[in-house]
């Protein structure tokens, strides 16, 4: 057994059903000028190509290494401006909340962009 954090409070299945998590291919990773943490992703989500701003600069030696990779994204959050750039989804990664170097949550094999999780 590990020293994993305890589970969060129980939620209803209806609350979980409100989250829209989709597979998307990361088409491009570009620097966000004047930011020590942020990069900008262009992501093909099947139904649209969206901009997603994420804090990957300090987590990877080369953030561009994830170009062409499929990952999971929360697509129904309200857009949020970060460092002057509108972020239209959220990368669903693993580890950040536990203060370990995050890794991508990704499908085990390629699936069509826009495929829903759950």
C-alpha positions in Angstrom: 0.0 0.0 0.0 1.1 3.6 -0.7 0.5 6.8 1.2 -2.2 7.9 -1.2 -4.5 10.7 -0.3 -7.8 9.7 1.1 -10.8 9.8 -1.3 -12.7 13.1 -1.7 -16.3 13.2 -0.4 -18.8 11.0 -2.2 -20.7 12.6 -5.1 -23.8 11.5 -7.0 -23.5 9.7 -10.3 -25.5 12.7 -11.8 -22.6 15.0 -10.7 -20.1 12.8 -12.4 -22.2 12.6 -15.6 -21.9 16.4 -15.9 -18.2 16.2 -16.7 -17.4 15.9 -20.4 -14.0 14.2 -20.7 -12.8 13.6 -24.3 -9.8 12.2 -26.1 -7.9 14.8 -28.2 -4.7 14.8 -30.1 -2.2 17.5 -29.2 -1.3 19.0 -32.5 1.1 21.7 -31.4 2.8 22.9 -28.2 4.0 26.6 -28.2 5.6 28.8 -25.5 3.6 31.4 -23.6 6.0 34.4 -23.5 6.7 35.9 -20.1 5.4 32.8 -18.3 7.7 30.5 -16.2 5.1 27.7 -16.2 2.6 27.9 -19.1 2.5 26.5 -22.6 -0.3 26.7 -25.2 -1.6 23.5 -26.8 -3.6 23.3 -30.0 -5.8 20.2 -29.6 -8.0 18.3 -32.1 -11.0 17.2 -30.0 -12.9 15.7 -33.0 -15.7 18.3 -32.8 -13.3 21.3 -32.8 -9.7 22.4 -32.5 -9.3 24.1 -29.2 -6.6 26.1 -27.4 -5.6 24.8 -24.0 -3.2 26.6 -21.7 -1.3 24.3 -19.3 1.6 24.5 -16.8 4.1 22.1 -18.4 7.3 24.2 -18.7 8.7 23.1 -15.3 7.4 19.6 -15.6 9.1 18.5 -18.8 12.5 19.1 -20.3 10.9 19.5 -23.7 7.1 20.2 -23.6 7.0 19.6 -27.4 7.6 15.9 -26.8 3.8 15.5 -26.3 3.0 16.8 -29.8 1.1 14.1 -31.7 0.0 12.3 -28.5 -3.6 11.7 -27.5 -4.6 12.7 -24.0 -7.8 13.3 -22.0 -9.3 16.8 -21.7 -12.2 18.2 -19.7 -14.1 20.1 -22.5 -17.2 21.6 -20.7 -15.5 24.0 -18.3 -16.1 27.7 -18.9 -13.2 29.2 -20.9 -10.6 30.9 -18.7 -8.0 33.5 -19.6 -4.5 32.6 -18.6 -1.6 34.9 -19.3 -3.7 36.7 -21.8 -4.7 33.6 -23.7 -8.2 32.1 -23.6 -8.0 28.4 -22.5 -11.0 26.5 -23.9 -10.5 23.1 -22.0 -8.4 21.5 -19.3 -5.8 18.8 -19.7 -6.7 15.9 -17.5 -3.4 14.8 -16.1 -2.3 12.6 -13.2 -0.1 13.5 -10.2 -0.3 17.3 -9.9 -2.7 17.2 -6.9 -0.3 14.8 -5.2 2.7 17.0 -5.8 4.5 14.5 -8.1 5.6 15.3 -11.7 2.4 14.9 -13.6 1.9 12.5 -16.5 -0.8 12.5 -19.2 -4.0 10.6 -18.8 -4.2 8.9 -22.1 -5.9 6.0 -23.9 -4.0 2.7 -24.1 -4.3 2.7 -27.9 -5.4 5.3 -30.5 -9.1 6.1 -30.6 -11.0 8.7 -32.6 -10.6 12.3 -31.4 -13.7 13.3 -29.4 -14.2 9.9 -27.9 -15.9 10.3 -24.5 -14.5 8.9 -21.3 -16.9 7.1 -18.9 
